[in-house]
Amino acid sequence: MTLTAGKTVTISVTKLPAEAKHRKTIERLMRLQPSIQRTLSRVARERGRNNPENQRGGRMWISRIPATRCVRAEVGAKFKIKVTPKIIPDVMAVQRFIAVA
């Protein structure tokens, strides 16, 4: 598999990895899509505004809401990303679980 930096490629998940580290790498690559980035930014802004506060030990305590999981690595999932030199090693690490078109 040869990847050239600067090109936009479509990646599809062909096999679900058994190890969590490979699944997380695929999900991290999926989060690089511009549409997912916009969603994550919007949700993070809302999460920052709506943190519940309660009193704990005489002081105000902010209970942070956990981060939202917008993507899930499943067989058949497709996504488009722009290839950069930074992500080429990640793509190569999970190349047996994905197909690049």
N, C-alpha and C positions, 0 to 999 in steps of 0.2 A: 504494500500500500504506500503510495507516494502522495504526500500532501504539500501543496505550495502555499506559502503564506500570502494572505491578501485575497484568496478566493473564498467564495461562499459555497459550502458543501451541505448536502442533505445526509443526515446520519439516521439510520434506523436500527433499533435494537433487535437482534436476531435471536439472542439466547440470554436468559436471565442468569447473572453470575451467582454462584453459591456463596462467595465471600463478600462480606459487607464492604470491604475497601473498594472492590470493583464496582459495586452497585452505587456507592457514594460518588465515585469518580464519574460515572455515567450521569448521575443526577446533577453533579456540579457542571458538567458540560451542557446539560439541558437548560440549566439556569442562565446560560450565556445568551440565550435568545433575547432580542430586544423587547419583544412583547412580554416575556416573563420578567425581565428586568424592570419594566414599567410597573407591572403588577406588584412585584416585591417592594419597590420604592413606595408605592401608594399605601400598601398594607403596613409597611414599617412606620410611615408618618402617622397613620391612624392608631397604630399600636402605641406610639409615643404619647399621643394625646389622651388615650383612654386607660391609662394604668390605674388600677384601683389602689386607693390609699387607705390604710388603717393605722390605728395607734398601737404601738408595740413597745413596751418598756418606757413609756412616757414620751416617745418620739414618734413622728410620722414615719411609716414604713410603706414603701412603694412595692407592690407585688407585680413584678414584670410579667407580661403576657409572653408565652413562648413564641418563637419565630414560626411563621407559617410555612408549611411545606406545599409549594405550588406544583411541583413536578414529582413524578414517580416513575422509576425505571421499570417498564413492563415490556414484554415481548410485543413487537409491532409498533412501538412508539417511534414517531419520526420527528425530527427537529432539524432546523437549519441554523448553522452558525458560520461566522466568518473565521477562517483559520488565521491564527497568529502564531509566531514562533513560540510563544509562551505555552500554548495548549497542545502543540504537536506531541510532546512526550506523554501527555494524558491520553490522547487519542490512541497512540501506539500501545499504551499499557493495557487498554481494554479492546484492542482490535479483534480479538477472537469472539467478542460478544456483540460487535456492531458491524454494520455494513455501510460503507461510505459511497455515496453516489455523486 
